[in-house]
Amino acid sequence: MPPQLRQTALFPDMIAPTARALPVLDVQTDIRYLAARPRAILNRPEATGMGYWSINPYIGCAFGCGYCYARFAHRYALDRATTALGAYAVAEDAAAPLPPWLAFERRILVKREAPALVRRALREGGPRHLGLVQGEAVVIGTATDPYQPAERRFRLTRGILEALAEHPGLRVVIITKSPLVTRDIDVMQRLARHSRIGVHLSLITVDRDLARRIEPRAPTPEARLRALRRLRDAGIDAGVNVMPVLPGLTDSPAALDALIRAVAAAGATFAGASSLRLRSDARQRWLAMLEAEFPELAPRYRATYAHGWQIGERYRDGLHRVFERVCARHGVRPWRSRDDDDDDDAIDLPRDVEDGVPDAQLAFDLAEAHA
């Protein structure tokens, strides 16, 4: 196994901006944090098609999980940010720019004005934000982790929660892998007095060794379980997103049972699951990781995802049947990701491949997937 990737927690003084390039706010070994200047921070449901409002205080994520679906959007965000400043690359990368799938975890855009933008949007109100103040959900962290290491310094997510806490009747959801979320329990409790608040901790395995191989920069499963318990002890509604379920790695009934048993013991009130989606940029990163860590699985993944970013409907249905049964066994309320129900963009495996389950198809332990 290759050496474990490490990321420092040091935050040196801000580095002076470079001409015609995004201002560099901080450097952590191989990661740079760059200033972004968005005109708005609240993404409307009509714009994203996700059915809820969303806020992402950072663009890109230092946790760098190889399977992350959000990698594909980084190229557009970085292009928009640099074009707005009349620059087309970070100065240090001009000679050899990083590919977008790698820039996602190495070049993080920081929206320093995010809390102020939230305050302004809610203060001004008007028809544009009417649904939000009438109780439509706003989700923090849909495309990048709001409690990634940069949050320790920049405290943007905390600032956003403080802004939201000034307005009653909201529905707020946080999605994160990080136990840093417990730092803001005080603000969540304040928000919960007159709004609804819930935390979705992303956790796909309780196998520490496996987690270190597939999520080398992310917090350990044990740290996330402790965070879950702290949130629940503080009266915060909290559960887990088992997303994505990784074929051949984390999808066996035994693995799912161990995971849900652990989160139930930590007090989780809900758990949701969805299968792996591999868009183009995520595919490049994830397949490279598979080749290094699980070479026997790489050709099977290539075959299974050769015709689209979504695995077959029969697998997804089988996965959810087993997941719901495991949740019922441990007294955790299951919920199903809308993405797994939306087949408009999903391309299933050809019928002869799906029905026959040849060697090129992933050989899962999930028997119901092909029943």
Secondary structure as a PSIPRED ss2 file (coil, helix, strand):
# PSIPRED VFORMAT (PSIPRED V4.0)

   1 M C   1.000  0.000  0.000
   2 P C   1.000  0.000  0.000
   3 P C   1.000  0.000  0.000
   4 Q C   1.000  0.000  0.000
   5 L C   1.000  0.000  0.000
   6 R C   1.000  0.000  0.000
   7 Q C   1.000  0.000  0.000
   8 T C   1.000  0.000  0.000
   9 A C   1.000  0.000  0.000
  10 L C   1.000  0.000  0.000
  11 F C   1.000  0.000  0.000
  12 P C   1.000  0.000  0.000
  13 D C   1.000  0.000  0.000
  14 M C   1.000  0.000  0.000
  15 I C   1.000  0.000  0.000
  16 A C   1.000  0.000  0.000
  17 P C   1.000  0.000  0.000
  18 T C   1.000  0.000  0.000
  19 A C   1.000  0.000  0.000
  20 R C   1.000  0.000  0.000
  21 A C   1.000  0.000  0.000
  22 L C   1.000  0.000  0.000
  23 P C   1.000  0.000  0.000
  24 V E   0.000  0.000  1.000
  25 L E   0.000  0.000  1.000
  26 D E   0.000  0.000  1.000
  27 V E   0.000  0.000  1.000
  28 Q E   0.000  0.000  1.000
  29 T C   1.000  0.000  0.000
  30 D C   1.000  0.000  0.000
  31 I E   0.000  0.000  1.000
  32 R E   0.000  0.000  1.000
  33 Y E   0.000  0.000  1.000
  34 L E   0.000  0.000  1.000
  35 A E   0.000  0.000  1.000
  36 A E   0.000  0.000  1.000
  37 R C   1.000  0.000  0.000
  38 P C   1.000  0.000  0.000
  39 R C   1.000  0.000  0.000
  40 A C   1.000  0.000  0.000
  41 I C   1.000  0.000  0.000
  42 L C   1.000  0.000  0.000
  43 N E   0.000  0.000  1.000
  44 R C   1.000  0.000  0.000
  45 P H   0.000  1.000  0.000
  46 E H   0.000  1.000  0.000
  47 A H   0.000  1.000  0.000
  48 T H   0.000  1.000  0.000
  49 G C   1.000  0.000  0.000
  50 M C   1.000  0.000  0.000
  51 G C   1.000  0.000  0.000
  52 Y C   1.000  0.000  0.000
  53 W E   0.000  0.000  1.000
  54 S E   0.000  0.000  1.000
  55 I E   0.000  0.000  1.000
  56 N C   1.000  0.000  0.000
  57 P C   1.000  0.000  0.000
  58 Y E   0.000  0.000  1.000
  59 I E   0.000  0.000  1.000
  60 G C   1.000  0.000  0.000
  61 C C   1.000  0.000  0.000
  62 A C   1.000  0.000  0.000
  63 F C   1.000  0.000  0.000
  64 G C   1.000  0.000  0.000
  65 C C   1.000  0.000  0.000
  66 G C   1.000  0.000  0.000
  67 Y C   1.000  0.000  0.000
  68 C C   1.000  0.000  0.000
  69 Y C   1.000  0.000  0.000
  70 A C   1.000  0.000  0.000
  71 R H   0.000  1.000  0.000
  72 F H   0.000  1.000  0.000
  73 A H   0.000  1.000  0.000
  74 H H   0.000  1.000  0.000
  75 R H   0.000  1.000  0.000
  76 Y H   0.000  1.000  0.000
  77 A H   0.000  1.000  0.000
  78 L H   0.000  1.000  0.000
  79 D H   0.000  1.000  0.000
  80 R H   0.000  1.000  0.000
  81 A H   0.000  1.000  0.000
  82 T H   0.000  1.000  0.000
  83 T H   0.000  1.000  0.000
  84 A H   0.000  1.000  0.000
  85 L C   1.000  0.000  0.000
  86 G C   1.000  0.000  0.000
  87 A C   1.000  0.000  0.000
  88 Y C   1.000  0.000  0.000
  89 A C   1.000  0.000  0.000
  90 V C   1.000  0.000  0.000
  91 A H   0.000  1.000  0.000
  92 E H   0.000  1.000  0.000
  93 D H   0.000  1.000  0.000
  94 A C   1.000  0.000  0.000
  95 A C   1.000  0.000  0.000
  96 A C   1.000  0.000  0.000
  97 P C   1.000  0.000  0.000
  98 L C   1.000  0.000  0.000
  99 P C   1.000  0.000  0.000
 100 P H   0.000  1.000  0.000
 101 W H   0.000  1.000  0.000
 102 L H   0.000  1.000  0.000
 103 A H   0.000  1.000  0.000
 104 F H   0.000  1.000  0.000
 105 E H   0.000  1.000  0.000
 106 R H   0.000  1.000  0.000
 107 R E   0.000  0.000  1.000
 108 I E   0.000  0.000  1.000
 109 L E   0.000  0.000  1.000
 110 V E   0.000  0.000  1.000
 111 K E   0.000  0.000  1.000
 112 R C   1.000  0.000  0.000
 113 E C   1.000  0.000  0.000
 114 A H   0.000  1.000  0.000
 115 P H   0.000  1.000  0.000
 116 A H   0.000  1.000  0.000
 117 L H   0.000  1.000  0.000
 118 V H   0.000  1.000  0.000
 119 R H   0.000  1.000  0.000
 120 R H   0.000  1.000  0.000
 121 A H   0.000  1.000  0.000
 122 L H   0.000  1.000  0.000
 123 R H   0.000  1.000  0.000
 124 E H   0.000  1.000  0.000
 125 G C   1.000  0.000  0.000
 126 G C   1.000  0.000  0.000
 127 P H   0.000  1.000  0.000
 128 R H   0.000  1.000  0.000
 129 H H   0.000  1.000  0.000
 130 L H   0.000  1.000  0.000
 131 G H   0.000  1.000  0.000
 132 L H   0.000  1.000  0.000
 133 V H   0.000  1.000  0.000
 134 Q C   1.000  0.000  0.000
 135 G C   1.000  0.000  0.000
 136 E C   1.000  0.000  0.000
 137 A E   0.000  0.000  1.000
 138 V E   0.000  0.000  1.000
 139 V E   0.000  0.000  1.000
 140 I E   0.000  0.000  1.000
 141 G C   1.000  0.000  0.000
 142 T C   1.000  0.000  0.000
 143 A C   1.000  0.000  0.000
 144 T C   1.000  0.000  0.000
 145 D C   1.000  0.000  0.000
 146 P C   1.000  0.000  0.000
 147 Y C   1.000  0.000  0.000
 148 Q C   1.000  0.000  0.000
 149 P C   1.000  0.000  0.000
 150 A C   1.000  0.000  0.000
 151 E H   0.000  1.000  0.000
 152 R H   0.000  1.000  0.000
 153 R H   0.000  1.000  0.000
 154 F H   0.000  1.000  0.000
 155 R C   1.000  0.000  0.000
 156 L H   0.000  1.000  0.000
 157 T H   0.000  1.000  0.000
 158 R H   0.000  1.000  0.000
 159 G H   0.000  1.000  0.000
 160 I H   0.000  1.000  0.000
 161 L H   0.000  1.000  0.000
 162 E H   0.000  1.000  0.000
 163 A H   0.000  1.000  0.000
 164 L H   0.000  1.000  0.000
 165 A C   1.000  0.000  0.000
 166 E C   1.000  0.000  0.000
 167 H C   1.000  0.000  0.000
 168 P C   1.000  0.000  0.000
 169 G C   1.000  0.000  0.000
 170 L C   1.000  0.000  0.000
 171 R E   0.000  0.000  1.000
 172 V E   0.000  0.000  1.000
 173 V E   0.000  0.000  1.000
 174 I E   0.000  0.000  1.000
 175 I E   0.000  0.000  1.000
 176 T E   0.000  0.000  1.000
 177 K C   1.000  0.000  0.000
 178 S C   1.000  0.000  0.000
 179 P H   0.000  1.000  0.000
 180 L H   0.000  1.000  0.000
 181 V H   0.000  1.000  0.000
 182 T H   0.000  1.000  0.000
 183 R H   0.000  1.000  0.000
 184 D H   0.000  1.000  0.000
 185 I H   0.000  1.000  0.000
 186 D H   0.000  1.000  0.000
 187 V H   0.000  1.000  0.000
 188 M H   0.000  1.000  0.000
 189 Q H   0.000  1.000  0.000
 190 R H   0.000  1.000  0.000
 191 L H   0.000  1.000  0.000
 192 A H   0.000  1.000  0.000
 193 R C   1.000  0.000  0.000
 194 H C   1.000  0.000  0.000
 195 S C   1.000  0.000  0.000
 196 R E   0.000  0.000  1.000
 197 I E   0.000  0.000  1.000
 198 G E   0.000  0.000  1.000
 199 V E   0.000  0.000  1.000
 200 H E   0.000  0.000  1.000
 201 L E   0.000  0.000  1.000
 202 S E   0.000  0.000  1.000
 203 L C   1.000  0.000  0.000
 204 I C   1.000  0.000  0.000
 205 T C   1.000  0.000  0.000
 206 V C   1.000  0.000  0.000
 207 D C   1.000  0.000  0.000
 208 R H   0.000  1.000  0.000
 209 D H   0.000  1.000  0.000
 210 L H   0.000  1.000  0.000
 211 A H   0.000  1.000  0.000
 212 R H   0.000  1.000  0.000
 213 R H   0.000  1.000  0.000
 214 I H   0.000  1.000  0.000
 215 E C   1.000  0.000  0.000
 216 P C   1.000  0.000  0.000
 217 R C   1.000  0.000  0.000
 218 A C   1.000  0.000  0.000
 219 P C   1.000  0.000  0.000
 220 T C   1.000  0.000  0.000
 221 P H   0.000  1.000  0.000
 222 E H   0.000  1.000  0.000
 223 A H   0.000  1.000  0.000
 224 R H   0.000  1.000  0.000
 225 L H   0.000  1.000  0.000
 226 R H   0.000  1.000  0.000
 227 A H   0.000  1.000  0.000
 228 L H   0.000  1.000  0.000
 229 R H   0.000  1.000  0.000
 230 R H   0.000  1.000  0.000
 231 L H   0.000  1.000  0.000
 232 R H   0.000  1.000  0.000
 233 D H   0.000  1.000  0.000
 234 A C   1.000  0.000  0.000
 235 G C   1.000  0.000  0.000
 236 I C   1.000  0.000  0.000
 237 D E   0.000  0.000  1.000
 238 A E   0.000  0.000  1.000
 239 G E   0.000  0.000  1.000
 240 V E   0.000  0.000  1.000
 241 N E   0.000  0.000  1.000
 242 V E   0.000  0.000  1.000
 243 M E   0.000  0.000  1.000
 244 P E   0.000  0.000  1.000
 245 V E   0.000  0.000  1.000
 246 L C   1.000  0.000  0.000
 247 P C   1.000  0.000  0.000
 248 G C   1.000  0.000  0.000
 249 L C   1.000  0.000  0.000
 250 T C   1.000  0.000  0.000
 251 D C   1.000  0.000  0.000
 252 S C   1.000  0.000  0.000
 253 P H   0.000  1.000  0.000
 254 A H   0.000  1.000  0.000
 255 A H   0.000  1.000  0.000
 256 L H   0.000  1.000  0.000
 257 D H   0.000  1.000  0.000
 258 A H   0.000  1.000  0.000
 259 L H   0.000  1.000  0.000
 260 I H   0.000  1.000  0.000
 261 R H   0.000  1.000  0.000
 262 A H   0.000  1.000  0.000
 263 V H   0.000  1.000  0.000
 264 A H   0.000  1.000  0.000
 265 A H   0.000  1.000  0.000
 266 A C   1.000  0.000  0.000
 267 G C   1.000  0.000  0.000
 268 A C   1.000  0.000  0.000
 269 T C   1.000  0.000  0.000
 270 F E   0.000  0.000  1.000
 271 A E   0.000  0.000  1.000
 272 G E   0.000  0.000  1.000
 273 A E   0.000  0.000  1.000
 274 S E   0.000  0.000  1.000
 275 S E   0.000  0.000  1.000
 276 L C   1.000  0.000  0.000
 277 R E   0.000  0.000  1.000
 278 L C   1.000  0.000  0.000
 279 R C   1.000  0.000  0.000
 280 S H   0.000  1.000  0.000
 281 D H   0.000  1.000  0.000
 282 A H   0.000  1.000  0.000
 283 R H   0.000  1.000  0.000
 284 Q H   0.000  1.000  0.000
 285 R H   0.000  1.000  0.000
 286 W H   0.000  1.000  0.000
 287 L H   0.000  1.000  0.000
 288 A H   0.000  1.000  0.000
 289 M H   0.000  1.000  0.000
 290 L H   0.000  1.000  0.000
 291 E H   0.000  1.000  0.000
 292 A H   0.000  1.000  0.000
 293 E H   0.000  1.000  0.000
 294 F C   1.000  0.000  0.000
 295 P C   1.000  0.000  0.000
 296 E C   1.000  0.000  0.000
 297 L C   1.000  0.000  0.000
 298 A H   0.000  1.000  0.000
 299 P H   0.000  1.000  0.000
 300 R H   0.000  1.000  0.000
 301 Y H   0.000  1.000  0.000
 302 R H   0.000  1.000  0.000
 303 A H   0.000  1.000  0.000
 304 T H   0.000  1.000  0.000
 305 Y C   1.000  0.000  0.000
 306 A C   1.000  0.000  0.000
 307 H C   1.000  0.000  0.000
 308 G C   1.000  0.000  0.000
 309 W C   1.000  0.000  0.000
 310 Q E   0.000  0.000  1.000
 311 I C   1.000  0.000  0.000
 312 G C   1.000  0.000  0.000
 313 E H   0.000  1.000  0.000
 314 R H   0.000  1.000  0.000
 315 Y H   0.000  1.000  0.000
 316 R H   0.000  1.000  0.000
 317 D H   0.000  1.000  0.000
 318 G H   0.000  1.000  0.000
 319 L H   0.000  1.000  0.000
 320 H H   0.000  1.000  0.000
 321 R H   0.000  1.000  0.000
 322 V H   0.000  1.000  0.000
 323 F H   0.000  1.000  0.000
 324 E H   0.000  1.000  0.000
 325 R H   0.000  1.000  0.000
 326 V H   0.000  1.000  0.000
 327 C H   0.000  1.000  0.000
 328 A H   0.000  1.000  0.000
 329 R H   0.000  1.000  0.000
 330 H H   0.000  1.000  0.000
 331 G C   1.000  0.000  0.000
 332 V C   1.000  0.000  0.000
 333 R E   0.000  0.000  1.000
 334 P E   0.000  0.000  1.000
 335 W E   0.000  0.000  1.000
 336 R E   0.000  0.000  1.000
 337 S C   1.000  0.000  0.000
 338 R H   0.000  1.000  0.000
 339 D H   0.000  1.000  0.000
 340 D H   0.000  1.000  0.000
 341 D H   0.000  1.000  0.000
 342 D C   1.000  0.000  0.000
 343 D C   1.000  0.000  0.000
 344 D C   1.000  0.000  0.000
 345 D C   1.000  0.000  0.000
 346 A C   1.000  0.000  0.000
 347 I C   1.000  0.000  0.000
 348 D C   1.000  0.000  0.000
 349 L C   1.000  0.000  0.000
 350 P C   1.000  0.000  0.000
 351 R H   0.000  1.000  0.000
 352 D H   0.000  1.000  0.000
 353 V H   0.000  1.000  0.000
 354 E H   0.000  1.000  0.000
 355 D H   0.000  1.000  0.000
 356 G H   0.000  1.000  0.000
 357 V C   1.000  0.000  0.000
 358 P C   1.000  0.000  0.000
 359 D C   1.000  0.000  0.000
 360 A C   1.000  0.000  0.000
 361 Q C   1.000  0.000  0.000
 362 L C   1.000  0.000  0.000
 363 A C   1.000  0.000  0.000
 364 F C   1.000  0.000  0.000
 365 D C   1.000  0.000  0.000
 366 L C   1.000  0.000  0.000
 367 A H   0.000  1.000  0.000
 368 E H   0.000  1.000  0.000
 369 A H   0.000  1.000  0.000
 370 H H   0.000  1.000  0.000
 371 A C   1.000  0.000  0.000
